[in-house]
Amino acid sequence: MTFALLGFLSPANRGGLMTAMVMMFVFMGLFAGYAAARLYKQFRGEEWKAMTLRTALLFPGVVSLIFFGLDLLIWGQKSSGAVPIGTLVAIAFLWLGVSVPLTFVGSYFGFKKPAAEDPVRTNKIPRQIPEQPWYMHPAFSCLVGGVLPFGAVFIELFFILTSVWLHQFYYLFGFITLVFVILCITCAEITVVLCYFQLCSEDYVWWWRAYFTSGSSALYLFAYSAFYFYSKLDITKFVPMVLYFGYMTMVSYGFFCLTGTIGFYACWWFNRIIYAAVKIE
């Protein structure tokens, strides 16, 4: 998105845009391993090899399984749109031969760095969490938290889906960058607010709830894609329908990881600040 905004990549050359995305994802494994190791060490994790392997394989593995299954359907239809086996082998080599080793290299350097000090000393005996009111139930608060991030991208999502599925070119990269910034701010704000309410209710287990609070916006994105399918697209055959919902599942999964990560890091930063300000007499 940044390269397209600066004019390095033309939206008309979709192959160049996709190639740049794949290559950047592969080489970003170095930063993924480093960031994951730093965070894992902060939370006093010890199985760094298993953590690094999950970092390298989980997201690309799920996407690859869905993509390969969809490609098998296209092969079964004898369509020219199927990805050739040579291209699949090349992508697998980039993933397993380049991205995974880079993730381990980044993880190695991340674990060599000392973990950041906690702002306060924590009790090793977990406190009992009191009974929470109904509106603080994890499922309800997470679903509520996903509404605003989805609302931030709701309008732009229509143009993106139109560009992808109705074969139109998308040129508004400046506007989508602004929408992305608004999305990041919205995810951070709504997650921090709900995390504050949770801490006020003496529920200190905030980490996964913070991730799912903003990440639940992916459910609304997938629901909107289903609405778009039935209202704007004229697809009646089974295989194209499976292709549409398969690809939108991958998009929603990526959106879930993105928004969930933003919400988690916002809460982590927020908790460190407020507990650093606590004065213990």
Secondary structure as a PSIPRED ss2 file (coil, helix, strand):
# PSIPRED VFORMAT (PSIPRED V4.0)

   1 M C   1.000  0.000  0.000
   2 T H   0.000  1.000  0.000
   3 F H   0.000  1.000  0.000
   4 A H   0.000  1.000  0.000
   5 L H   0.000  1.000  0.000
   6 L C   1.000  0.000  0.000
   7 G C   1.000  0.000  0.000
   8 F C   1.000  0.000  0.000
   9 L C   1.000  0.000  0.000
  10 S C   1.000  0.000  0.000
  11 P C   1.000  0.000  0.000
  12 A C   1.000  0.000  0.000
  13 N C   1.000  0.000  0.000
  14 R H   0.000  1.000  0.000
  15 G H   0.000  1.000  0.000
  16 G H   0.000  1.000  0.000
  17 L H   0.000  1.000  0.000
  18 M H   0.000  1.000  0.000
  19 T H   0.000  1.000  0.000
  20 A H   0.000  1.000  0.000
  21 M H   0.000  1.000  0.000
  22 V H   0.000  1.000  0.000
  23 M H   0.000  1.000  0.000
  24 M H   0.000  1.000  0.000
  25 F H   0.000  1.000  0.000
  26 V H   0.000  1.000  0.000
  27 F H   0.000  1.000  0.000
  28 M C   1.000  0.000  0.000
  29 G H   0.000  1.000  0.000
  30 L H   0.000  1.000  0.000
  31 F H   0.000  1.000  0.000
  32 A H   0.000  1.000  0.000
  33 G H   0.000  1.000  0.000
  34 Y H   0.000  1.000  0.000
  35 A H   0.000  1.000  0.000
  36 A H   0.000  1.000  0.000
  37 A H   0.000  1.000  0.000
  38 R H   0.000  1.000  0.000
  39 L H   0.000  1.000  0.000
  40 Y H   0.000  1.000  0.000
  41 K H   0.000  1.000  0.000
  42 Q H   0.000  1.000  0.000
  43 F C   1.000  0.000  0.000
  44 R C   1.000  0.000  0.000
  45 G C   1.000  0.000  0.000
  46 E C   1.000  0.000  0.000
  47 E C   1.000  0.000  0.000
  48 W H   0.000  1.000  0.000
  49 K H   0.000  1.000  0.000
  50 A H   0.000  1.000  0.000
  51 M H   0.000  1.000  0.000
  52 T H   0.000  1.000  0.000
  53 L H   0.000  1.000  0.000
  54 R H   0.000  1.000  0.000
  55 T H   0.000  1.000  0.000
  56 A H   0.000  1.000  0.000
  57 L H   0.000  1.000  0.000
  58 L H   0.000  1.000  0.000
  59 F H   0.000  1.000  0.000
  60 P H   0.000  1.000  0.000
  61 G H   0.000  1.000  0.000
  62 V H   0.000  1.000  0.000
  63 V H   0.000  1.000  0.000
  64 S H   0.000  1.000  0.000
  65 L H   0.000  1.000  0.000
  66 I H   0.000  1.000  0.000
  67 F H   0.000  1.000  0.000
  68 F H   0.000  1.000  0.000
  69 G H   0.000  1.000  0.000
  70 L H   0.000  1.000  0.000
  71 D H   0.000  1.000  0.000
  72 L H   0.000  1.000  0.000
  73 L H   0.000  1.000  0.000
  74 I H   0.000  1.000  0.000
  75 W H   0.000  1.000  0.000
  76 G H   0.000  1.000  0.000
  77 Q C   1.000  0.000  0.000
  78 K C   1.000  0.000  0.000
  79 S C   1.000  0.000  0.000
  80 S C   1.000  0.000  0.000
  81 G C   1.000  0.000  0.000
  82 A C   1.000  0.000  0.000
  83 V C   1.000  0.000  0.000
  84 P C   1.000  0.000  0.000
  85 I H   0.000  1.000  0.000
  86 G H   0.000  1.000  0.000
  87 T H   0.000  1.000  0.000
  88 L H   0.000  1.000  0.000
  89 V H   0.000  1.000  0.000
  90 A H   0.000  1.000  0.000
  91 I H   0.000  1.000  0.000
  92 A H   0.000  1.000  0.000
  93 F H   0.000  1.000  0.000
  94 L H   0.000  1.000  0.000
  95 W H   0.000  1.000  0.000
  96 L H   0.000  1.000  0.000
  97 G H   0.000  1.000  0.000
  98 V H   0.000  1.000  0.000
  99 S H   0.000  1.000  0.000
 100 V H   0.000  1.000  0.000
 101 P H   0.000  1.000  0.000
 102 L H   0.000  1.000  0.000
 103 T H   0.000  1.000  0.000
 104 F H   0.000  1.000  0.000
 105 V H   0.000  1.000  0.000
 106 G H   0.000  1.000  0.000
 107 S H   0.000  1.000  0.000
 108 Y H   0.000  1.000  0.000
 109 F H   0.000  1.000  0.000
 110 G H   0.000  1.000  0.000
 111 F H   0.000  1.000  0.000
 112 K H   0.000  1.000  0.000
 113 K C   1.000  0.000  0.000
 114 P C   1.000  0.000  0.000
 115 A C   1.000  0.000  0.000
 116 A C   1.000  0.000  0.000
 117 E C   1.000  0.000  0.000
 118 D C   1.000  0.000  0.000
 119 P C   1.000  0.000  0.000
 120 V C   1.000  0.000  0.000
 121 R C   1.000  0.000  0.000
 122 T C   1.000  0.000  0.000
 123 N C   1.000  0.000  0.000
 124 K C   1.000  0.000  0.000
 125 I C   1.000  0.000  0.000
 126 P C   1.000  0.000  0.000
 127 R C   1.000  0.000  0.000
 128 Q C   1.000  0.000  0.000
 129 I C   1.000  0.000  0.000
 130 P C   1.000  0.000  0.000
 131 E C   1.000  0.000  0.000
 132 Q C   1.000  0.000  0.000
 133 P C   1.000  0.000  0.000
 134 W H   0.000  1.000  0.000
 135 Y H   0.000  1.000  0.000
 136 M H   0.000  1.000  0.000
 137 H C   1.000  0.000  0.000
 138 P H   0.000  1.000  0.000
 139 A H   0.000  1.000  0.000
 140 F H   0.000  1.000  0.000
 141 S H   0.000  1.000  0.000
 142 C H   0.000  1.000  0.000
 143 L H   0.000  1.000  0.000
 144 V H   0.000  1.000  0.000
 145 G H   0.000  1.000  0.000
 146 G C   1.000  0.000  0.000
 147 V H   0.000  1.000  0.000
 148 L H   0.000  1.000  0.000
 149 P H   0.000  1.000  0.000
 150 F H   0.000  1.000  0.000
 151 G H   0.000  1.000  0.000
 152 A H   0.000  1.000  0.000
 153 V H   0.000  1.000  0.000
 154 F H   0.000  1.000  0.000
 155 I H   0.000  1.000  0.000
 156 E H   0.000  1.000  0.000
 157 L H   0.000  1.000  0.000
 158 F H   0.000  1.000  0.000
 159 F H   0.000  1.000  0.000
 160 I H   0.000  1.000  0.000
 161 L H   0.000  1.000  0.000
 162 T H   0.000  1.000  0.000
 163 S H   0.000  1.000  0.000
 164 V H   0.000  1.000  0.000
 165 W H   0.000  1.000  0.000
 166 L C   1.000  0.000  0.000
 167 H C   1.000  0.000  0.000
 168 Q C   1.000  0.000  0.000
 169 F C   1.000  0.000  0.000
 170 Y C   1.000  0.000  0.000
 171 Y C   1.000  0.000  0.000
 172 L C   1.000  0.000  0.000
 173 F H   0.000  1.000  0.000
 174 G H   0.000  1.000  0.000
 175 F H   0.000  1.000  0.000
 176 I H   0.000  1.000  0.000
 177 T H   0.000  1.000  0.000
 178 L H   0.000  1.000  0.000
 179 V H   0.000  1.000  0.000
 180 F H   0.000  1.000  0.000
 181 V H   0.000  1.000  0.000
 182 I H   0.000  1.000  0.000
 183 L H   0.000  1.000  0.000
 184 C H   0.000  1.000  0.000
 185 I H   0.000  1.000  0.000
 186 T H   0.000  1.000  0.000
 187 C H   0.000  1.000  0.000
 188 A H   0.000  1.000  0.000
 189 E H   0.000  1.000  0.000
 190 I H   0.000  1.000  0.000
 191 T H   0.000  1.000  0.000
 192 V H   0.000  1.000  0.000
 193 V H   0.000  1.000  0.000
 194 L H   0.000  1.000  0.000
 195 C H   0.000  1.000  0.000
 196 Y H   0.000  1.000  0.000
 197 F H   0.000  1.000  0.000
 198 Q H   0.000  1.000  0.000
 199 L H   0.000  1.000  0.000
 200 C H   0.000  1.000  0.000
 201 S C   1.000  0.000  0.000
 202 E C   1.000  0.000  0.000
 203 D C   1.000  0.000  0.000
 204 Y C   1.000  0.000  0.000
 205 V C   1.000  0.000  0.000
 206 W C   1.000  0.000  0.000
 207 W H   0.000  1.000  0.000
 208 W H   0.000  1.000  0.000
 209 R H   0.000  1.000  0.000
 210 A H   0.000  1.000  0.000
 211 Y H   0.000  1.000  0.000
 212 F H   0.000  1.000  0.000
 213 T H   0.000  1.000  0.000
 214 S H   0.000  1.000  0.000
 215 G H   0.000  1.000  0.000
 216 S C   1.000  0.000  0.000
 217 S H   0.000  1.000  0.000
 218 A H   0.000  1.000  0.000
 219 L H   0.000  1.000  0.000
 220 Y H   0.000  1.000  0.000
 221 L H   0.000  1.000  0.000
 222 F H   0.000  1.000  0.000
 223 A H   0.000  1.000  0.000
 224 Y H   0.000  1.000  0.000
 225 S H   0.000  1.000  0.000
 226 A H   0.000  1.000  0.000
 227 F H   0.000  1.000  0.000
 228 Y H   0.000  1.000  0.000
 229 F H   0.000  1.000  0.000
 230 Y H   0.000  1.000  0.000
 231 S H   0.000  1.000  0.000
 232 K H   0.000  1.000  0.000
 233 L C   1.000  0.000  0.000
 234 D C   1.000  0.000  0.000
 235 I C   1.000  0.000  0.000
 236 T C   1.000  0.000  0.000
 237 K C   1.000  0.000  0.000
 238 F H   0.000  1.000  0.000
 239 V H   0.000  1.000  0.000
 240 P H   0.000  1.000  0.000
 241 M H   0.000  1.000  0.000
 242 V H   0.000  1.000  0.000
 243 L H   0.000  1.000  0.000
 244 Y H   0.000  1.000  0.000
 245 F H   0.000  1.000  0.000
 246 G H   0.000  1.000  0.000
 247 Y H   0.000  1.000  0.000
 248 M H   0.000  1.000  0.000
 249 T H   0.000  1.000  0.000
 250 M H   0.000  1.000  0.000
 251 V H   0.000  1.000  0.000
 252 S H   0.000  1.000  0.000
 253 Y H   0.000  1.000  0.000
 254 G H   0.000  1.000  0.000
 255 F H   0.000  1.000  0.000
 256 F H   0.000  1.000  0.000
 257 C H   0.000  1.000  0.000
 258 L H   0.000  1.000  0.000
 259 T H   0.000  1.000  0.000
 260 G H   0.000  1.000  0.000
 261 T H   0.000  1.000  0.000
 262 I H   0.000  1.000  0.000
 263 G H   0.000  1.000  0.000
 264 F H   0.000  1.000  0.000
 265 Y H   0.000  1.000  0.000
 266 A H   0.000  1.000  0.000
 267 C H   0.000  1.000  0.000
 268 W H   0.000  1.000  0.000
 269 W H   0.000  1.000  0.000
 270 F H   0.000  1.000  0.000
 271 N H   0.000  1.000  0.000
 272 R H   0.000  1.000  0.000
 273 I H   0.000  1.000  0.000
 274 I H   0.000  1.000  0.000
 275 Y H   0.000  1.000  0.000
 276 A H   0.000  1.000  0.000
 277 A C   1.000  0.000  0.000
 278 V C   1.000  0.000  0.000
 279 K C   1.000  0.000  0.000
 280 I C   1.000  0.000  0.000
 281 E C   1.000  0.000  0.000
